[in-house]
Each structure stands twice: as C-alpha cells, then as structure tokens.
Amino acid sequence: MTSKHKNVEVLSTNILSYLNTIESTYVETAKEKGEPDFFETVKPFADKVFDLVQRWEEETKSWIKEANPKNIHVQQVDSTVENINMISVQCFYPDTREKRFKGMLQSIRYVLNDVITKLDV
C-alpha cells in the first residue's frame, strides 16, 4: 500500500470516528430539543468535518483513478461527501427526520468501509 493509499485509509477512519460523534450529537439533540447557536457550535464543527472530508475526497478520487477498484466510483464519493456535509449540520437540529438521518449515516459508513476494504486488496 502506497503512502497515498495509506492517507485514504487514515482519512476514512477519521471520518468514521466523526460519524460516531455526529450520531451521538443527534441523539443528544433529539432528547434535549434545543436549538444550538449556529456560529458558536454548529459552524466550527461543520468546518472541521468539511476540511477533513475535502481532503478525503481529493485523495480518494485520485486513488480511484489510479487503482480502479471494483465497485467504487467517483459518483459514490461525491454523494458521500455531500451526505457527510449535510449530516454534520443536521445533527444539531432536533427537527431532523430520524429515518433519513440514519439512512444517510448507514450509506456513508458503507462507502467508507468499502473503501477501506478495497485498499487492503
């Protein structure tokens, strides 16, 4: 595994860790029913996630073009990036629909775990 591929694995693992934080934030927010301060709480967190996801997107697309892994496509990366950026903000708001939120989490985790698995092949 090259260092570029190792970067994809590390970034994917870091995003999976952030997803756990996002999910627990969603659960807490749903219980409390409070609206957070956007500039104090939501934006700083979403910006950190956005920066990480942007690096992951670049590295992963580069890896896909080089390695051409089976059943992983650039469109999946685009959708995953969009979904991660969405849920990193939505997790702070109690009116977020649970079924849709959980579905996006599941989809994101599937793609990230698939990428990690294909890196090891």
ChimeraX commands (.cxc) that place a marker at each C-alpha (Angstrom):
marker #1 position 0.00,0.00,0.00 radius 0.5
marker #1 position 1.48,3.34,-1.03 radius 0.5
marker #1 position 1.54,6.37,1.26 radius 0.5
marker #1 position -1.23,7.95,-0.81 radius 0.5
marker #1 position -3.40,4.88,-0.24 radius 0.5
marker #1 position -2.49,4.96,3.45 radius 0.5
marker #1 position -3.75,8.57,3.55 radius 0.5
marker #1 position -7.11,7.43,2.17 radius 0.5
marker #1 position -7.33,4.77,4.87 radius 0.5
marker #1 position -6.41,7.18,7.68 radius 0.5
marker #1 position -8.83,9.85,6.43 radius 0.5
marker #1 position -11.61,7.28,6.04 radius 0.5
marker #1 position -11.04,6.06,9.60 radius 0.5
marker #1 position -11.06,9.64,10.90 radius 0.5
marker #1 position -14.36,10.33,9.16 radius 0.5
marker #1 position -15.84,7.15,10.65 radius 0.5
marker #1 position -14.82,8.50,14.07 radius 0.5
marker #1 position -16.52,11.82,13.31 radius 0.5
marker #1 position -19.64,9.90,12.28 radius 0.5
marker #1 position -19.83,8.45,15.78 radius 0.5
marker #1 position -19.66,11.99,17.19 radius 0.5
marker #1 position -22.30,13.14,14.71 radius 0.5
marker #1 position -24.60,10.27,15.67 radius 0.5
marker #1 position -24.23,10.88,19.41 radius 0.5
marker #1 position -24.82,14.61,18.89 radius 0.5
marker #1 position -28.00,13.79,17.00 radius 0.5
marker #1 position -29.24,11.52,19.80 radius 0.5
marker #1 position -28.48,14.14,22.48 radius 0.5
marker #1 position -30.11,16.90,20.43 radius 0.5
marker #1 position -33.24,14.82,19.87 radius 0.5
marker #1 position -33.57,14.34,23.65 radius 0.5
marker #1 position -32.92,17.97,24.59 radius 0.5
marker #1 position -34.97,19.55,21.77 radius 0.5
marker #1 position -32.82,22.69,21.97 radius 0.5
marker #1 position -31.56,24.82,19.12 radius 0.5
marker #1 position -27.78,25.37,19.20 radius 0.5
marker #1 position -26.00,28.63,18.48 radius 0.5
marker #1 position -25.01,28.30,14.84 radius 0.5
marker #1 position -21.78,30.32,14.98 radius 0.5
marker #1 position -20.66,29.02,18.38 radius 0.5
marker #1 position -21.40,25.33,17.96 radius 0.5
marker #1 position -22.58,24.21,14.53 radius 0.5
marker #1 position -20.28,26.10,12.17 radius 0.5
marker #1 position -16.96,25.28,13.90 radius 0.5
marker #1 position -17.81,21.58,14.00 radius 0.5
marker #1 position -19.10,21.52,10.41 radius 0.5
marker #1 position -15.98,23.38,9.23 radius 0.5
marker #1 position -13.69,20.76,10.81 radius 0.5
marker #1 position -15.67,17.96,9.20 radius 0.5
marker #1 position -15.76,19.80,5.85 radius 0.5
marker #1 position -11.96,20.22,5.81 radius 0.5
marker #1 position -11.40,16.55,6.57 radius 0.5
marker #1 position -13.96,15.43,4.00 radius 0.5
marker #1 position -12.46,17.69,1.34 radius 0.5
marker #1 position -9.03,16.07,1.83 radius 0.5
marker #1 position -10.65,12.61,1.78 radius 0.5
marker #1 position -12.48,13.44,-1.46 radius 0.5
marker #1 position -9.29,14.53,-3.24 radius 0.5
marker #1 position -7.23,11.56,-2.05 radius 0.5
marker #1 position -9.97,9.02,-2.73 radius 0.5
marker #1 position -10.72,10.27,-6.23 radius 0.5
marker #1 position -7.02,10.16,-7.02 radius 0.5
marker #1 position -6.83,6.58,-5.68 radius 0.5
marker #1 position -9.89,5.56,-7.74 radius 0.5
marker #1 position -8.28,6.91,-10.92 radius 0.5
marker #1 position -5.01,5.08,-10.19 radius 0.5
marker #1 position -6.23,1.77,-8.80 radius 0.5
marker #1 position -9.64,1.50,-10.48 radius 0.5
marker #1 position -11.13,-0.50,-7.59 radius 0.5
marker #1 position -14.07,-2.75,-8.31 radius 0.5
marker #1 position -17.50,-1.28,-7.43 radius 0.5
marker #1 position -16.24,2.06,-6.09 radius 0.5
marker #1 position -16.95,5.04,-8.30 radius 0.5
marker #1 position -16.35,8.78,-8.24 radius 0.5
marker #1 position -20.12,9.39,-8.08 radius 0.5
marker #1 position -20.27,7.46,-4.79 radius 0.5
marker #1 position -17.52,9.68,-3.40 radius 0.5
marker #1 position -19.44,12.80,-4.49 radius 0.5
marker #1 position -22.65,11.58,-2.86 radius 0.5
marker #1 position -20.83,10.56,0.31 radius 0.5
marker #1 position -19.16,13.96,0.61 radius 0.5
marker #1 position -22.49,15.72,0.15 radius 0.5
marker #1 position -24.18,13.49,2.73 radius 0.5
marker #1 position -21.43,13.92,5.32 radius 0.5
marker #1 position -21.52,17.69,4.97 radius 0.5
marker #1 position -25.31,17.64,5.34 radius 0.5
marker #1 position -25.47,15.48,8.44 radius 0.5
marker #1 position -22.61,17.35,10.14 radius 0.5
marker #1 position -25.02,20.31,10.35 radius 0.5
marker #1 position -28.33,18.43,10.67 radius 0.5
marker #1 position -27.18,16.52,13.75 radius 0.5
marker #1 position -27.54,19.70,15.82 radius 0.5
marker #1 position -31.19,20.26,14.97 radius 0.5
marker #1 position -33.96,18.25,16.67 radius 0.5
marker #1 position -36.37,18.56,13.74 radius 0.5
marker #1 position -34.13,16.38,11.56 radius 0.5
marker #1 position -36.05,13.28,10.48 radius 0.5
marker #1 position -34.59,10.21,12.13 radius 0.5
marker #1 position -35.19,7.73,9.30 radius 0.5
marker #1 position -33.46,9.90,6.71 radius 0.5
marker #1 position -30.61,10.79,9.06 radius 0.5
marker #1 position -29.97,7.12,9.96 radius 0.5
marker #1 position -30.19,6.14,6.29 radius 0.5
marker #1 position -27.54,8.67,5.33 radius 0.5
marker #1 position -25.30,7.51,8.19 radius 0.5
marker #1 position -25.64,3.92,7.05 radius 0.5
marker #1 position -24.88,4.83,3.44 radius 0.5
marker #1 position -21.81,6.88,4.41 radius 0.5
marker #1 position -20.45,4.13,6.65 radius 0.5
marker #1 position -20.96,1.57,3.90 radius 0.5
marker #1 position -18.94,3.58,1.37 radius 0.5
marker #1 position -16.15,4.39,3.85 radius 0.5
marker #1 position -15.83,0.78,4.98 radius 0.5
marker #1 position -15.92,-0.40,1.37 radius 0.5
marker #1 position -13.09,1.99,0.50 radius 0.5
marker #1 position -11.01,0.74,3.45 radius 0.5
marker #1 position -11.67,-2.89,2.47 radius 0.5
marker #1 position -10.72,-2.29,-1.17 radius 0.5
marker #1 position -7.49,-0.55,-0.12 radius 0.5
marker #1 position -6.33,-3.74,1.56 radius 0.5
marker #1 position -6.89,-5.85,-1.56 radius 0.5
marker link #1:1,2 radius 0.2
marker link #1:2,3 radius 0.2
marker link #1:3,4 radius 0.2
marker link #1:4,5 radius 0.2
marker link #1:5,6 radius 0.2
marker link #1:6,7 radius 0.2
marker link #1:7,8 radius 0.2
marker link #1:8,9 radius 0.2
marker link #1:9,10 radius 0.2
marker link #1:10,11 radius 0.2
marker link #1:11,12 radius 0.2
marker link #1:12,13 radius 0.2
marker link #1:13,14 radius 0.2
marker link #1:14,15 radius 0.2
marker link #1:15,16 radius 0.2
marker link #1:16,17 radius 0.2
marker link #1:17,18 radius 0.2
marker link #1:18,19 radius 0.2
marker link #1:19,20 radius 0.2
marker link #1:20,21 radius 0.2
marker link #1:21,22 radius 0.2
marker link #1:22,23 radius 0.2
marker link #1:23,24 radius 0.2
marker link #1:24,25 radius 0.2
marker link #1:25,26 radius 0.2
marker link #1:26,27 radius 0.2
marker link #1:27,28 radius 0.2
marker link #1:28,29 radius 0.2
marker link #1:29,30 radius 0.2
marker link #1:30,31 radius 0.2
marker link #1:31,32 radius 0.2
marker link #1:32,33 radius 0.2
marker link #1:33,34 radius 0.2
marker link #1:34,35 radius 0.2
marker link #1:35,36 radius 0.2
marker link #1:36,37 radius 0.2
marker link #1:37,38 radius 0.2
marker link #1:38,39 radius 0.2
marker link #1:39,40 radius 0.2
marker link #1:40,41 radius 0.2
marker link #1:41,42 radius 0.2
marker link #1:42,43 radius 0.2
marker link #1:43,44 radius 0.2
marker link #1:44,45 radius 0.2
marker link #1:45,46 radius 0.2
marker link #1:46,47 radius 0.2
marker link #1:47,48 radius 0.2
marker link #1:48,49 radius 0.2
marker link #1:49,50 radius 0.2
marker link #1:50,51 radius 0.2
marker link #1:51,52 radius 0.2
marker link #1:52,53 radius 0.2
marker link #1:53,54 radius 0.2
marker link #1:54,55 radius 0.2
marker link #1:55,56 radius 0.2
marker link #1:56,57 radius 0.2
marker link #1:57,58 radius 0.2
marker link #1:58,59 radius 0.2
marker link #1:59,60 radius 0.2
marker link #1:60,61 radius 0.2
marker link #1:61,62 radius 0.2
marker link #1:62,63 radius 0.2
marker link #1:63,64 radius 0.2
marker link #1:64,65 radius 0.2
marker link #1:65,66 radius 0.2
marker link #1:66,67 radius 0.2
marker link #1:67,68 radius 0.2
marker link #1:68,69 radius 0.2
marker link #1:69,70 radius 0.2
marker link #1:70,71 radius 0.2
marker link #1:71,72 radius 0.2
marker link #1:72,73 radius 0.2
marker link #1:73,74 radius 0.2
marker link #1:74,75 radius 0.2
marker link #1:75,76 radius 0.2
marker link #1:76,77 radius 0.2
marker link #1:77,78 radius 0.2
marker link #1:78,79 radius 0.2
marker link #1:79,80 radius 0.2
marker link #1:80,81 radius 0.2
marker link #1:81,82 radius 0.2
marker link #1:82,83 radius 0.2
marker link #1:83,84 radius 0.2
marker link #1:84,85 radius 0.2
marker link #1:85,86 radius 0.2
marker link #1:86,87 radius 0.2
marker link #1:87,88 radius 0.2
marker link #1:88,89 radius 0.2
marker link #1:89,90 radius 0.2
marker link #1:90,91 radius 0.2
marker link #1:91,92 radius 0.2
marker link #1:92,93 radius 0.2
marker link #1:93,94 radius 0.2
marker link #1:94,95 radius 0.2
marker link #1:95,96 radius 0.2
marker link #1:96,97 radius 0.2
marker link #1:97,98 radius 0.2
marker link #1:98,99 radius 0.2
marker link #1:99,100 radius 0.2
marker link #1:100,101 radius 0.2
marker link #1:101,102 radius 0.2
marker link #1:102,103 radius 0.2
marker link #1:103,104 radius 0.2
marker link #1:104,105 radius 0.2
marker link #1:105,106 radius 0.2
marker link #1:106,107 radius 0.2
marker link #1:107,108 radius 0.2
marker link #1:108,109 radius 0.2
marker link #1:109,110 radius 0.2
marker link #1:110,111 radius 0.2
marker link #1:111,112 radius 0.2
marker link #1:112,113 radius 0.2
marker link #1:113,114 radius 0.2
marker link #1:114,115 radius 0.2
marker link #1:115,116 radius 0.2
marker link #1:116,117 radius 0.2
marker link #1:117,118 radius 0.2
marker link #1:118,119 radius 0.2
marker link #1:119,120 radius 0.2
marker link #1:120,121 radius 0.2
view
